[in-house]
Amino acid sequence: MRRGCISLGEIRCDACKRLVPTAERYLITDEEVDENGKKTVRYCMKCCQEKGFVGYRQEKDEKVLTFFPPDEKPDMAKPVEKTEETEKKEQIIP
Ligand SMILES: [Zn+2]
């Protein structure tokens, strides 16, 4: 399960060990460690992008960075374009 969160300033990315600045988004994900259980791992946006955990969703006139799978708005009118091409873009929307 993945959850997008906003850093309060005491979050450290478990992948690159970078401190996630206050108000920056990060991702909490439960990763399977072994059959005994799961480990909660936090990723900064940069690592999310490198791992393909985030993508862009077209919304009105701008592209919105989004964690996926997007589990909200299942009844969205327009189809979401989720191609590998968009997943690999490295631009971060401020
Ligand atoms: Zn990181």
PDB file of the backbone (N, CA, C, O) and the ligand in Angstrom, with CONECT records:
HET     ZN  A 101       1
ATOM      1  N   MET A   1       0.855  -1.193   0.000  1.00  0.00           N
ATOM      2  CA  MET A   1       0.000   0.000   0.000  1.00  0.00           C
ATOM      3  C   MET A   1       0.889   1.240   0.000  1.00  0.00           C
ATOM      4  O   MET A   1       1.874   1.321   0.734  1.00  0.00           O
ATOM      5  N   ARG A   2       0.525   2.181  -0.823  1.00  0.00           N
ATOM      6  CA  ARG A   2       1.302   3.414  -0.901  1.00  0.00           C
ATOM      7  C   ARG A   2       0.453   4.602  -0.480  1.00  0.00           C
ATOM      8  O   ARG A   2      -0.727   4.712  -0.813  1.00  0.00           O
ATOM      9  N   ARG A   3       1.094   5.474   0.256  1.00  0.00           N
ATOM     10  CA  ARG A   3       0.381   6.662   0.698  1.00  0.00           C
ATOM     11  C   ARG A   3       1.257   7.880   0.452  1.00  0.00           C
ATOM     12  O   ARG A   3       2.427   7.912   0.834  1.00  0.00           O
ATOM     13  N   GLY A   4       0.680   8.860  -0.181  1.00  0.00           N
ATOM     14  CA  GLY A   4       1.402  10.101  -0.383  1.00  0.00           C
ATOM     15  C   GLY A   4       1.258  10.983   0.838  1.00  0.00           C
ATOM     16  O   GLY A   4       0.157  11.147   1.364  1.00  0.00           O
ATOM     17  N   CYS A   5       2.360  11.550   1.291  1.00  0.00           N
ATOM     18  CA  CYS A   5       2.336  12.341   2.510  1.00  0.00           C
ATOM     19  C   CYS A   5       3.073  13.659   2.299  1.00  0.00           C
ATOM     20  O   CYS A   5       3.796  13.849   1.320  1.00  0.00           O
ATOM     21  N   ILE A   6       2.864  14.546   3.241  1.00  0.00           N
ATOM     22  CA  ILE A   6       3.579  15.814   3.238  1.00  0.00           C
ATOM     23  C   ILE A   6       4.545  15.811   4.416  1.00  0.00           C
ATOM     24  O   ILE A   6       4.158  15.535   5.552  1.00  0.00           O
ATOM     25  N   SER A   7       5.791  16.117   4.133  1.00  0.00           N
ATOM     26  CA  SER A   7       6.793  16.091   5.191  1.00  0.00           C
ATOM     27  C   SER A   7       6.573  17.214   6.197  1.00  0.00           C
ATOM     28  O   SER A   7       6.222  18.338   5.839  1.00  0.00           O
ATOM     29  N   LEU A   8       6.786  16.882   7.446  1.00  0.00           N
ATOM     30  CA  LEU A   8       6.754  17.901   8.493  1.00  0.00           C
ATOM     31  C   LEU A   8       8.164  18.270   8.910  1.00  0.00           C
ATOM     32  O   LEU A   8       8.353  19.000   9.884  1.00  0.00           O
ATOM     33  N   GLY A   9       9.128  17.788   8.206  1.00  0.00           N
ATOM     34  CA  GLY A   9      10.501  18.204   8.440  1.00  0.00           C
ATOM     35  C   GLY A   9      11.360  17.181   9.152  1.00  0.00           C
ATOM     36  O   GLY A   9      12.555  17.408   9.345  1.00  0.00           O
ATOM     37  N   GLU A  10      10.785  16.067   9.543  1.00  0.00           N
ATOM     38  CA  GLU A  10      11.581  15.066  10.236  1.00  0.00           C
ATOM     39  C   GLU A  10      11.511  13.733   9.512  1.00  0.00           C
ATOM     40  O   GLU A  10      11.520  12.665  10.124  1.00  0.00           O
ATOM     41  N   ILE A  11      11.443  13.827   8.218  1.00  0.00           N
ATOM     42  CA  ILE A  11      11.322  12.631   7.395  1.00  0.00           C
ATOM     43  C   ILE A  11      12.615  12.424   6.629  1.00  0.00           C
ATOM     44  O   ILE A  11      13.143  13.354   6.019  1.00  0.00           O
ATOM     45  N   ARG A  12      13.110  11.229   6.662  1.00  0.00           N
ATOM     46  CA  ARG A  12      14.307  10.915   5.903  1.00  0.00           C
ATOM     47  C   ARG A  12      13.993   9.819   4.898  1.00  0.00           C
ATOM     48  O   ARG A  12      13.364   8.811   5.217  1.00  0.00           O
ATOM     49  N   CYS A  13      14.444  10.045   3.692  1.00  0.00           N
ATOM     50  CA  CYS A  13      14.217   9.055   2.642  1.00  0.00           C
ATOM     51  C   CYS A  13      15.021   7.798   2.958  1.00  0.00           C
ATOM     52  O   CYS A  13      16.213   7.874   3.254  1.00  0.00           O
ATOM     53  N   ASP A  14      14.369   6.652   2.894  1.00  0.00           N
ATOM     54  CA  ASP A  14      15.055   5.402   3.209  1.00  0.00           C
ATOM     55  C   ASP A  14      15.925   4.921   2.063  1.00  0.00           C
ATOM     56  O   ASP A  14      16.741   4.016   2.239  1.00  0.00           O
ATOM     57  N   ALA A  15      15.760   5.510   0.903  1.00  0.00           N
ATOM     58  CA  ALA A  15      16.558   5.076  -0.238  1.00  0.00           C
ATOM     59  C   ALA A  15      17.840   5.881  -0.359  1.00  0.00           C
ATOM     60  O   ALA A  15      18.928   5.309  -0.425  1.00  0.00           O
ATOM     61  N   CYS A  16      17.723   7.211  -0.388  1.00  0.00           N
ATOM     62  CA  CYS A  16      18.917   8.036  -0.601  1.00  0.00           C
ATOM     63  C   CYS A  16      19.366   8.720   0.684  1.00  0.00           C
ATOM     64  O   CYS A  16      20.382   9.414   0.693  1.00  0.00           O
ATOM     65  N   LYS A  17      18.614   8.530   1.776  1.00  0.00           N
ATOM     66  CA  LYS A  17      18.951   9.072   3.092  1.00  0.00           C
ATOM     67  C   LYS A  17      18.870  10.596   3.167  1.00  0.00           C
ATOM     68  O   LYS A  17      19.325  11.222   4.124  1.00  0.00           O
ATOM     69  N   ARG A  18      18.282  11.159   2.134  1.00  0.00           N
ATOM     70  CA  ARG A  18      18.136  12.601   2.132  1.00  0.00           C
ATOM     71  C   ARG A  18      17.003  12.993   3.076  1.00  0.00           C
ATOM     72  O   ARG A  18      16.010  12.275   3.197  1.00  0.00           O
ATOM     73  N   LEU A  19      17.155  14.122   3.736  1.00  0.00           N
ATOM     74  CA  LEU A  19      16.095  14.647   4.574  1.00  0.00           C
ATOM     75  C   LEU A  19      15.052  15.310   3.683  1.00  0.00           C
ATOM     76  O   LEU A  19      15.381  16.151   2.847  1.00  0.00           O
ATOM     77  N   VAL A  20      13.817  14.932   3.865  1.00  0.00           N
ATOM     78  CA  VAL A  20      12.757  15.522   3.055  1.00  0.00           C
ATOM     79  C   VAL A  20      12.349  16.845   3.685  1.00  0.00           C
ATOM     80  O   VAL A  20      11.875  16.864   4.820  1.00  0.00           O
ATOM     81  N   PRO A  21      12.523  17.944   2.976  1.00  0.00           N
ATOM     82  CA  PRO A  21      12.228  19.250   3.568  1.00  0.00           C
ATOM     83  C   PRO A  21      10.754  19.396   3.915  1.00  0.00           C
ATOM     84  O   PRO A  21       9.891  18.738   3.335  1.00  0.00           O
ATOM     85  N   THR A  22      10.495  20.255   4.856  1.00  0.00           N
ATOM     86  CA  THR A  22       9.130  20.520   5.264  1.00  0.00           C
ATOM     87  C   THR A  22       8.277  20.920   4.068  1.00  0.00           C
ATOM     88  O   THR A  22       8.695  21.706   3.219  1.00  0.00           O
ATOM     89  N   ALA A  23       7.083  20.367   4.023  1.00  0.00           N
ATOM     90  CA  ALA A  23       6.079  20.671   2.998  1.00  0.00           C
ATOM     91  C   ALA A  23       6.344  19.949   1.688  1.00  0.00           C
ATOM     92  O   ALA A  23       5.537  20.027   0.761  1.00  0.00           O
ATOM     93  N   GLU A  24       7.454  19.257   1.603  1.00  0.00           N
ATOM     94  CA  GLU A  24       7.686  18.484   0.385  1.00  0.00           C
ATOM     95  C   GLU A  24       6.968  17.150   0.495  1.00  0.00           C
ATOM     96  O   GLU A  24       6.841  16.575   1.577  1.00  0.00           O
ATOM     97  N   ARG A  25       6.510  16.682  -0.631  1.00  0.00           N
ATOM     98  CA  ARG A  25       5.782  15.424  -0.606  1.00  0.00           C
ATOM     99  C   ARG A  25       6.737  14.232  -0.582  1.00  0.00           C
ATOM    100  O   ARG A  25       7.844  14.289  -1.117  1.00  0.00           O
ATOM    101  N   TYR A  26       6.290  13.184   0.033  1.00  0.00           N
ATOM    102  CA  TYR A  26       7.037  11.946   0.003  1.00  0.00           C
ATOM    103  C   TYR A  26       6.052  10.788   0.012  1.00  0.00           C
ATOM    104  O   TYR A  26       4.845  10.975   0.168  1.00  0.00           O
ATOM    105  N   LEU A  27       6.582   9.614  -0.155  1.00  0.00           N
ATOM    106  CA  LEU A  27       5.721   8.454  -0.273  1.00  0.00           C
ATOM    107  C   LEU A  27       6.030   7.446   0.820  1.00  0.00           C
ATOM    108  O   LEU A  27       7.191   7.128   1.079  1.00  0.00           O
ATOM    109  N   ILE A  28       4.991   6.952   1.449  1.00  0.00           N
ATOM    110  CA  ILE A  28       5.149   5.844   2.389  1.00  0.00           C
ATOM    111  C   ILE A  28       4.641   4.591   1.704  1.00  0.00           C
ATOM    112  O   ILE A  28       3.529   4.562   1.178  1.00  0.00           O
ATOM    113  N   THR A  29       5.457   3.567   1.717  1.00  0.00           N
ATOM    114  CA  THR A  29       5.031   2.329   1.086  1.00  0.00           C
ATOM    115  C   THR A  29       5.377   1.151   1.978  1.00  0.00           C
ATOM    116  O   THR A  29       6.419   1.136   2.633  1.00  0.00           O
ATOM    117  N   ASP A  30       4.513   0.189   1.996  1.00  0.00           N
ATOM    118  CA  ASP A  30       4.773  -1.031   2.753  1.00  0.00           C
ATOM    119  C   ASP A  30       5.378  -2.060   1.817  1.00  0.00           C
ATOM    120  O   ASP A  30       4.718  -2.548   0.899  1.00  0.00           O
ATOM    121  N   GLU A  31       6.602  -2.374   2.052  1.00  0.00           N
ATOM    122  CA  GLU A  31       7.270  -3.319   1.177  1.00  0.00           C
ATOM    123  C   GLU A  31       7.411  -4.672   1.855  1.00  0.00           C
ATOM    124  O   GLU A  31       7.682  -4.774   3.051  1.00  0.00           O
ATOM    125  N   GLU A  32       7.221  -5.681   1.067  1.00  0.00           N
ATOM    126  CA  GLU A  32       7.365  -7.028   1.594  1.00  0.00           C
ATOM    127  C   GLU A  32       8.839  -7.305   1.877  1.00  0.00           C
ATOM    128  O   GLU A  32       9.680  -7.182   0.987  1.00  0.00           O
ATOM    129  N   VAL A  33       9.139  -7.667   3.073  1.00  0.00           N
ATOM    130  CA  VAL A  33      10.510  -8.024   3.404  1.00  0.00           C
ATOM    131  C   VAL A  33      10.699  -9.522   3.221  1.00  0.00           C
ATOM    132  O   VAL A  33      11.563  -9.973   2.469  1.00  0.00           O
ATOM    133  N   ASP A  34       9.897 -10.254   3.905  1.00  0.00           N
ATOM    134  CA  ASP A  34       9.875 -11.702   3.703  1.00  0.00           C
ATOM    135  C   ASP A  34       8.497 -12.172   4.137  1.00  0.00           C
ATOM    136  O   ASP A  34       7.590 -11.355   4.293  1.00  0.00           O
ATOM    137  N   GLU A  35       8.326 -13.458   4.332  1.00  0.00           N
ATOM    138  CA  GLU A  35       7.001 -13.943   4.697  1.00  0.00           C
ATOM    139  C   GLU A  35       6.592 -13.516   6.102  1.00  0.00           C
ATOM    140  O   GLU A  35       5.432 -13.655   6.491  1.00  0.00           O
ATOM    141  N   ASN A  36       7.548 -12.999   6.853  1.00  0.00           N
ATOM    142  CA  ASN A  36       7.229 -12.610   8.223  1.00  0.00           C
ATOM    143  C   ASN A  36       6.527 -11.272   8.318  1.00  0.00           C
ATOM    144  O   ASN A  36       5.853 -10.987   9.309  1.00  0.00           O
ATOM    145  N   GLY A  37       6.677 -10.474   7.322  1.00  0.00           N
ATOM    146  CA  GLY A  37       6.004  -9.206   7.435  1.00  0.00           C
ATOM    147  C   GLY A  37       6.471  -8.170   6.434  1.00  0.00           C
ATOM    148  O   GLY A  37       7.171  -8.456   5.463  1.00  0.00           O
ATOM    149  N   LYS A  38       6.051  -6.969   6.722  1.00  0.00           N
ATOM    150  CA  LYS A  38       6.345  -5.876   5.816  1.00  0.00           C
ATOM    151  C   LYS A  38       7.115  -4.785   6.537  1.00  0.00           C
ATOM    152  O   LYS A  38       7.088  -4.667   7.762  1.00  0.00           O
ATOM    153  N   LYS A  39       7.791  -4.005   5.739  1.00  0.00           N
ATOM    154  CA  LYS A  39       8.558  -2.905   6.286  1.00  0.00           C
ATOM    155  C   LYS A  39       8.028  -1.615   5.680  1.00  0.00           C
ATOM    156  O   LYS A  39       7.748  -1.542   4.483  1.00  0.00           O
ATOM    157  N   THR A  40       7.896  -0.613   6.515  1.00  0.00           N
ATOM    158  CA  THR A  40       7.454   0.674   6.007  1.00  0.00           C
ATOM    159  C   THR A  40       8.662   1.452   5.501  1.00  0.00           C
ATOM    160  O   THR A  40       9.626   1.668   6.234  1.00  0.00           O
ATOM    161  N   VAL A  41       8.601   1.860   4.273  1.00  0.00           N
ATOM    162  CA  VAL A  41       9.711   2.559   3.652  1.00  0.00           C
ATOM    163  C   VAL A  41       9.226   3.908   3.152  1.00  0.00           C
ATOM    164  O   VAL A  41       8.126   4.037   2.614  1.00  0.00           O
ATOM    165  N   ARG A  42      10.071   4.907   3.344  1.00  0.00           N
ATOM    166  CA  ARG A  42       9.719   6.252   2.882  1.00  0.00           C
ATOM    167  C   ARG A  42      10.629   6.637   1.727  1.00  0.00           C
ATOM    168  O   ARG A  42      11.835   6.395   1.756  1.00  0.00           O
ATOM    169  N   TYR A  43      10.039   7.226   0.737  1.00  0.00           N
ATOM    170  CA  TYR A  43      10.802   7.657  -0.428  1.00  0.00           C
ATOM    171  C   TYR A  43      10.541   9.133  -0.692  1.00  0.00           C
ATOM    172  O   TYR A  43       9.402   9.598  -0.665  1.00  0.00           O
ATOM    173  N   CYS A  44      11.620   9.850  -0.945  1.00  0.00           N
ATOM    174  CA  CYS A  44      11.448  11.227  -1.403  1.00  0.00           C
ATOM    175  C   CYS A  44      10.967  11.197  -2.847  1.00  0.00           C
ATOM    176  O   CYS A  44      10.960  10.152  -3.499  1.00  0.00           O
ATOM    177  N   MET A  45      10.573  12.347  -3.322  1.00  0.00           N
ATOM    178  CA  MET A  45      10.012  12.385  -4.657  1.00  0.00           C
ATOM    179  C   MET A  45      11.027  11.957  -5.711  1.00  0.00           C
ATOM    180  O   MET A  45      10.672  11.319  -6.702  1.00  0.00           O
ATOM    181  N   LYS A  46      12.258  12.303  -5.497  1.00  0.00           N
ATOM    182  CA  LYS A  46      13.284  11.947  -6.471  1.00  0.00           C
ATOM    183  C   LYS A  46      13.390  10.431  -6.601  1.00  0.00           C
ATOM    184  O   LYS A  46      13.434   9.893  -7.708  1.00  0.00           O
ATOM    185  N   CYS A  47      13.432   9.761  -5.474  1.00  0.00           N
ATOM    186  CA  CYS A  47      13.524   8.313  -5.517  1.00  0.00           C
ATOM    187  C   CYS A  47      12.235   7.696  -6.051  1.00  0.00           C
ATOM    188  O   CYS A  47      12.263   6.672  -6.732  1.00  0.00           O
ATOM    189  N   CYS A  48      11.116   8.321  -5.740  1.00  0.00           N
ATOM    190  CA  CYS A  48       9.852   7.828  -6.289  1.00  0.00           C
ATOM    191  C   CYS A  48       9.891   7.838  -7.802  1.00  0.00           C
ATOM    192  O   CYS A  48       9.434   6.903  -8.460  1.00  0.00           O
ATOM    193  N   GLN A  49      10.441   8.900  -8.338  1.00  0.00           N
ATOM    194  CA  GLN A  49      10.489   9.007  -9.787  1.00  0.00           C
ATOM    195  C   GLN A  49      11.453   7.993 -10.371  1.00  0.00           C
ATOM    196  O   GLN A  49      11.190   7.389 -11.411  1.00  0.00           O
ATOM    197  N   GLU A  50      12.569   7.817  -9.690  1.00  0.00           N
ATOM    198  CA  GLU A  50      13.528   6.844 -10.192  1.00  0.00           C
ATOM    199  C   GLU A  50      12.946   5.439 -10.168  1.00  0.00           C
ATOM    200  O   GLU A  50      13.266   4.609 -11.019  1.00  0.00           O
ATOM    201  N   LYS A  51      12.098   5.182  -9.196  1.00  0.00           N
ATOM    202  CA  LYS A  51      11.523   3.847  -9.079  1.00  0.00           C
ATOM    203  C   LYS A  51      10.195   3.715  -9.794  1.00  0.00           C
ATOM    204  O   LYS A  51       9.596   2.640  -9.814  1.00  0.00           O
ATOM    205  N   GLY A  52       9.741   4.799 -10.376  1.00  0.00           N
ATOM    206  CA  GLY A  52       8.490   4.737 -11.125  1.00  0.00           C
ATOM    207  C   GLY A  52       7.256   4.694 -10.250  1.00  0.00           C
ATOM    208  O   GLY A  52       6.219   4.164 -10.648  1.00  0.00           O
ATOM    209  N   PHE A  53       7.373   5.263  -9.038  1.00  0.00           N
ATOM    210  CA  PHE A  53       6.231   5.253  -8.129  1.00  0.00           C
ATOM    211  C   PHE A  53       5.301   6.442  -8.342  1.00  0.00           C
ATOM    212  O   PHE A  53       4.212   6.498  -7.772  1.00  0.00           O
ATOM    213  N   VAL A  54       5.726   7.362  -9.140  1.00  0.00           N
ATOM    214  CA  VAL A  54       4.877   8.531  -9.371  1.00  0.00           C
ATOM    215  C   VAL A  54       4.690   8.722 -10.874  1.00  0.00           C
ATOM    216  O   VAL A  54       5.471   8.231 -11.689  1.00  0.00           O
ATOM    217  N   GLY A  55       3.668   9.426 -11.198  1.00  0.00           N
ATOM    218  CA  GLY A  55       3.417   9.721 -12.597  1.00  0.00           C
ATOM    219  C   GLY A  55       2.706  11.052 -12.705  1.00  0.00           C
ATOM    220  O   GLY A  55       2.480  11.744 -11.713  1.00  0.00           O
ATOM    221  N   TYR A  56       2.368  11.386 -13.904  1.00  0.00           N
ATOM    222  CA  TYR A  56       1.693  12.651 -14.115  1.00  0.00           C
ATOM    223  C   TYR A  56       0.269  12.412 -14.582  1.00  0.00           C
ATOM    224  O   TYR A  56      -0.011  11.511 -15.373  1.00  0.00           O
ATOM    225  N   ARG A  57      -0.599  13.226 -14.079  1.00  0.00           N
ATOM    226  CA  ARG A  57      -1.989  13.160 -14.495  1.00  0.00           C
ATOM    227  C   ARG A  57      -2.359  14.511 -15.082  1.00  0.00           C
ATOM    228  O   ARG A  57      -2.100  15.554 -14.482  1.00  0.00           O
ATOM    229  N   GLN A  58      -2.955  14.482 -16.235  1.00  0.00           N
ATOM    230  CA  GLN A  58      -3.345  15.734 -16.859  1.00  0.00           C
ATOM    231  C   GLN A  58      -4.586  16.262 -16.155  1.00  0.00           C
ATOM    232  O   GLN A  58      -5.591  15.560 -16.041  1.00  0.00           O
ATOM    233  N   GLU A  59      -4.514  17.476 -15.694  1.00  0.00           N
ATOM    234  CA  GLU A  59      -5.637  18.054 -14.983  1.00  0.00           C
ATOM    235  C   GLU A  59      -5.796  19.490 -15.437  1.00  0.00           C
ATOM    236  O   GLU A  59      -4.950  20.346 -15.177  1.00  0.00           O
ATOM    237  N   LYS A  60      -6.902  19.731 -16.121  1.00  0.00           N
ATOM    238  CA  LYS A  60      -7.124  21.060 -16.686  1.00  0.00           C
ATOM    239  C   LYS A  60      -5.957  21.442 -17.583  1.00  0.00           C
ATOM    240  O   LYS A  60      -5.713  20.785 -18.595  1.00  0.00           O
ATOM    241  N   ASP A  61      -5.244  22.483 -17.228  1.00  0.00           N
ATOM    242  CA  ASP A  61      -4.184  22.947 -18.119  1.00  0.00           C
ATOM    243  C   ASP A  61      -2.800  22.546 -17.653  1.00  0.00           C
ATOM    244  O   ASP A  61      -1.800  22.909 -18.270  1.00  0.00           O
ATOM    245  N   GLU A  62      -2.742  21.797 -16.564  1.00  0.00           N
ATOM    246  CA  GLU A  62      -1.413  21.469 -16.065  1.00  0.00           C
ATOM    247  C   GLU A  62      -1.290  19.984 -15.758  1.00  0.00           C
ATOM    248  O   GLU A  62      -2.276  19.272 -15.573  1.00  0.00           O
ATOM    249  N   LYS A  63      -0.069  19.563 -15.715  1.00  0.00           N
ATOM    250  CA  LYS A  63       0.185  18.189 -15.321  1.00  0.00           C
ATOM    251  C   LYS A  63       0.425  18.147 -13.817  1.00  0.00           C
ATOM    252  O   LYS A  63       1.196  18.932 -13.266  1.00  0.00           O
ATOM    253  N   VAL A  64      -0.241  17.228 -13.188  1.00  0.00           N
ATOM    254  CA  VAL A  64      -0.128  17.107 -11.741  1.00  0.00           C
ATOM    255  C   VAL A  64       0.644  15.843 -11.411  1.00  0.00           C
ATOM    256  O   VAL A  64       0.338  14.754 -11.896  1.00  0.00           O
ATOM    257  N   LEU A  65       1.638  16.018 -10.584  1.00  0.00           N
ATOM    258  CA  LEU A  65       2.409  14.861 -10.147  1.00  0.00           C
ATOM    259  C   LEU A  65       1.562  14.043  -9.184  1.00  0.00           C
ATOM    260  O   LEU A  65       0.996  14.579  -8.232  1.00  0.00           O
ATOM    261  N   THR A  66       1.482  12.772  -9.433  1.00  0.00           N
ATOM    262  CA  THR A  66       0.593  11.962  -8.617  1.00  0.00           C
ATOM    263  C   THR A  66       1.231  10.624  -8.282  1.00  0.00           C
ATOM    264  O   THR A  66       1.967  10.047  -9.083  1.00  0.00           O
ATOM    265  N   PHE A  67       0.942  10.158  -7.116  1.00  0.00           N
ATOM    266  CA  PHE A  67       1.362   8.809  -6.766  1.00  0.00           C
ATOM    267  C   PHE A  67       0.371   7.837  -7.367  1.00  0.00           C
ATOM    268  O   PHE A  67      -0.829   8.112  -7.381  1.00  0.00           O
ATOM    269  N   PHE A  68       0.835   6.730  -7.853  1.00  0.00           N
ATOM    270  CA  PHE A  68      -0.136   5.756  -8.292  1.00  0.00           C
ATOM    271  C   PHE A  68       0.181   4.398  -7.711  1.00  0.00           C
ATOM    272  O   PHE A  68       1.315   4.136  -7.311  1.00  0.00           O
ATOM    273  N   PRO A  69      -0.799   3.550  -7.663  1.00  0.00           N
ATOM    274  CA  PRO A  69      -2.079   3.690  -8.350  1.00  0.00           C
ATOM    275  C   PRO A  69      -2.964   4.729  -7.681  1.00  0.00           C
ATOM    276  O   PRO A  69      -3.071   4.753  -6.454  1.00  0.00           O
ATOM    277  N   PRO A  70      -3.591   5.578  -8.461  1.00  0.00           N
ATOM    278  CA  PRO A  70      -4.495   6.569  -7.879  1.00  0.00           C
ATOM    279  C   PRO A  70      -5.762   5.875  -7.414  1.00  0.00           C
ATOM    280  O   PRO A  70      -6.530   5.357  -8.225  1.00  0.00           O
ATOM    281  N   ASP A  71      -5.973   5.866  -6.129  1.00  0.00           N
ATOM    282  CA  ASP A  71      -7.134   5.133  -5.620  1.00  0.00           C
ATOM    283  C   ASP A  71      -8.296   6.067  -5.329  1.00  0.00           C
ATOM    284  O   ASP A  71      -9.320   5.652  -4.785  1.00  0.00           O
ATOM    285  N   GLU A  72      -8.131   7.318  -5.692  1.00  0.00           N
ATOM    286  CA  GLU A  72      -9.254   8.234  -5.531  1.00  0.00           C
ATOM    287  C   GLU A  72      -9.884   8.510  -6.884  1.00  0.00           C
ATOM    288  O   GLU A  72      -9.293   8.238  -7.929  1.00  0.00           O
ATOM    289  N   LYS A  73     -11.057   9.037  -6.849  1.00  0.00           N
ATOM    290  CA  LYS A  73     -11.787   9.376  -8.076  1.00  0.00           C
ATOM    291  C   LYS A  73     -11.849   8.200  -9.046  1.00  0.00           C
ATOM    292  O   LYS A  73     -11.329   8.294 -10.158  1.00  0.00           O
ATOM    293  N   PRO A  74     -12.458   7.125  -8.658  1.00  0.00           N
ATOM    294  CA  PRO A  74     -12.560   6.010  -9.603  1.00  0.00           C
ATOM    295  C   PRO A  74     -13.506   6.319 -10.752  1.00  0.00           C
ATOM    296  O   PRO A  74     -13.509   5.633 -11.774  1.00  0.00           O
ATOM    297  N   ASP A  75     -14.302   7.355 -10.570  1.00  0.00           N
ATOM    298  CA  ASP A  75     -15.292   7.669 -11.611  1.00  0.00           C
ATOM    299  C   ASP A  75     -14.850   8.863 -12.450  1.00  0.00           C
ATOM    300  O   ASP A  75     -15.677   9.631 -12.942  1.00  0.00           O
ATOM    301  N   MET A  76     -13.570   9.006 -12.601  1.00  0.00           N
ATOM    302  CA  MET A  76     -13.086  10.116 -13.408  1.00  0.00           C
ATOM    303  C   MET A  76     -13.620  10.019 -14.825  1.00  0.00           C
ATOM    304  O   MET A  76     -13.673   8.946 -15.426  1.00  0.00           O
ATOM    305  N   ALA A  77     -14.007  11.156 -15.328  1.00  0.00           N
ATOM    306  CA  ALA A  77     -14.660  11.162 -16.639  1.00  0.00           C
ATOM    307  C   ALA A  77     -13.697  10.769 -17.748  1.00  0.00           C
ATOM    308  O   ALA A  77     -14.005   9.945 -18.609  1.00  0.00           O
ATOM    309  N   LYS A  78     -12.536  11.378 -17.700  1.00  0.00           N
ATOM    310  CA  LYS A  78     -11.624  11.121 -18.807  1.00  0.00           C
ATOM    311  C   LYS A  78     -10.598  10.057 -18.416  1.00  0.00           C
ATOM    312  O   LYS A  78     -10.204   9.972 -17.253  1.00  0.00           O
ATOM    313  N   PRO A  79     -10.184   9.282 -19.342  1.00  0.00           N
ATOM    314  CA  PRO A  79      -9.186   8.246 -19.054  1.00  0.00           C
ATOM    315  C   PRO A  79      -7.834   8.852 -18.729  1.00  0.00           C
ATOM    316  O   PRO A  79      -7.437   9.874 -19.289  1.00  0.00           O
ATOM    317  N   VAL A  80      -7.149   8.210 -17.826  1.00  0.00           N
ATOM    318  CA  VAL A  80      -5.831   8.692 -17.438  1.00  0.00           C
ATOM    319  C   VAL A  80      -4.788   8.072 -18.355  1.00  0.00           C
ATOM    320  O   VAL A  80      -4.730   6.858 -18.552  1.00  0.00           O
ATOM    321  N   GLU A  81      -3.988   8.935 -18.891  1.00  0.00           N
ATOM    322  CA  GLU A  81      -2.911   8.429 -19.733  1.00  0.00           C
ATOM    323  C   GLU A  81      -1.730   8.069 -18.857  1.00  0.00           C
ATOM    324  O   GLU A  81      -1.051   8.943 -18.319  1.00  0.00           O
ATOM    325  N   LYS A  82      -1.497   6.809 -18.720  1.00  0.00           N
ATOM    326  CA  LYS A  82      -0.379   6.374 -17.891  1.00  0.00           C
ATOM    327  C   LYS A  82       0.544   5.534 -18.757  1.00  0.00           C
ATOM    328  O   LYS A  82       0.457   4.306 -18.776  1.00  0.00           O
ATOM    329  N   THR A  83       1.400   6.193 -19.447  1.00  0.00           N
ATOM    330  CA  THR A  83       2.318   5.474 -20.307  1.00  0.00           C
ATOM    331  C   THR A  83       3.687   5.429 -19.660  1.00  0.00           C
ATOM    332  O   THR A  83       3.975   6.187 -18.734  1.00  0.00           O
ATOM    333  N   GLU A  84       4.503   4.561 -20.141  1.00  0.00           N
ATOM    334  CA  GLU A  84       5.851   4.476 -19.599  1.00  0.00           C
ATOM    335  C   GLU A  84       6.604   5.771 -19.857  1.00  0.00           C
ATOM    336  O   GLU A  84       7.488   6.164 -19.095  1.00  0.00           O
ATOM    337  N   GLU A  85       6.235   6.412 -20.935  1.00  0.00           N
ATOM    338  CA  GLU A  85       6.943   7.633 -21.283  1.00  0.00           C
ATOM    339  C   GLU A  85       6.763   8.694 -20.197  1.00  0.00           C
ATOM    340  O   GLU A  85       7.725   9.345 -19.790  1.00  0.00           O
ATOM    341  N   THR A  86       5.534   8.860 -19.738  1.00  0.00           N
ATOM    342  CA  THR A  86       5.294   9.883 -18.727  1.00  0.00           C
ATOM    343  C   THR A  86       5.901   9.483 -17.386  1.00  0.00           C
ATOM    344  O   THR A  86       6.295  10.341 -16.596  1.00  0.00           O
ATOM    345  N   GLU A  87       5.973   8.192 -17.134  1.00  0.00           N
ATOM    346  CA  GLU A  87       6.532   7.760 -15.860  1.00  0.00           C
ATOM    347  C   GLU A  87       8.022   8.074 -15.746  1.00  0.00           C
ATOM    348  O   GLU A  87       8.557   8.245 -14.651  1.00  0.00           O
ATOM    349  N   LYS A  88       8.663   8.144 -16.882  1.00  0.00           N
ATOM    350  CA  LYS A  88      10.099   8.285 -16.832  1.00  0.00           C
ATOM    351  C   LYS A  88      10.578   9.729 -16.845  1.00  0.00           C
ATOM    352  O   LYS A  88      11.777   9.993 -16.745  1.00  0.00           O
ATOM    353  N   LYS A  89       9.659  10.646 -16.965  1.00  0.00           N
ATOM    354  CA  LYS A  89      10.072  12.045 -16.945  1.00  0.00           C
ATOM    355  C   LYS A  89      10.611  12.410 -15.567  1.00  0.00           C
ATOM    356  O   LYS A  89      10.115  11.933 -14.547  1.00  0.00           O
ATOM    357  N   GLU A  90      11.606  13.239 -15.553  1.00  0.00           N
ATOM    358  CA  GLU A  90      12.268  13.539 -14.292  1.00  0.00           C
ATOM    359  C   GLU A  90      11.955  14.927 -13.780  1.00  0.00           C
ATOM    360  O   GLU A  90      12.525  15.382 -12.788  1.00  0.00           O
ATOM    361  N   GLN A  91      11.065  15.578 -14.449  1.00  0.00           N
ATOM    362  CA  GLN A  91      10.743  16.935 -14.028  1.00  0.00           C
ATOM    363  C   GLN A  91       9.815  16.899 -12.814  1.00  0.00           C
ATOM    364  O   GLN A  91       8.871  16.110 -12.763  1.00  0.00           O
ATOM    365  N   ILE A  92      10.090  17.746 -11.861  1.00  0.00           N
ATOM    366  CA  ILE A  92       9.234  17.823 -10.688  1.00  0.00           C
ATOM    367  C   ILE A  92       8.477  19.148 -10.715  1.00  0.00           C
ATOM    368  O   ILE A  92       9.056  20.220 -10.891  1.00  0.00           O
ATOM    369  N   ILE A  93       7.205  19.037 -10.539  1.00  0.00           N
ATOM    370  CA  ILE A  93       6.402  20.257 -10.504  1.00  0.00           C
ATOM    371  C   ILE A  93       6.496  20.861  -9.112  1.00  0.00           C
ATOM    372  O   ILE A  93       6.171  20.199  -8.126  1.00  0.00           O
ATOM    373  N   PRO A  94       6.931  22.091  -9.022  1.00  0.00           N
ATOM    374  CA  PRO A  94       7.089  22.692  -7.701  1.00  0.00           C
ATOM    375  C   PRO A  94       5.767  22.864  -6.974  1.00  0.00           C
ATOM    376  O   PRO A  94       5.743  23.359  -5.847  1.00  0.00           O
TER     377      PRO A  94
HETATM  378 ZN    ZN A 101      15.337   9.623  -1.794  1.00  0.00          ZN2+
END
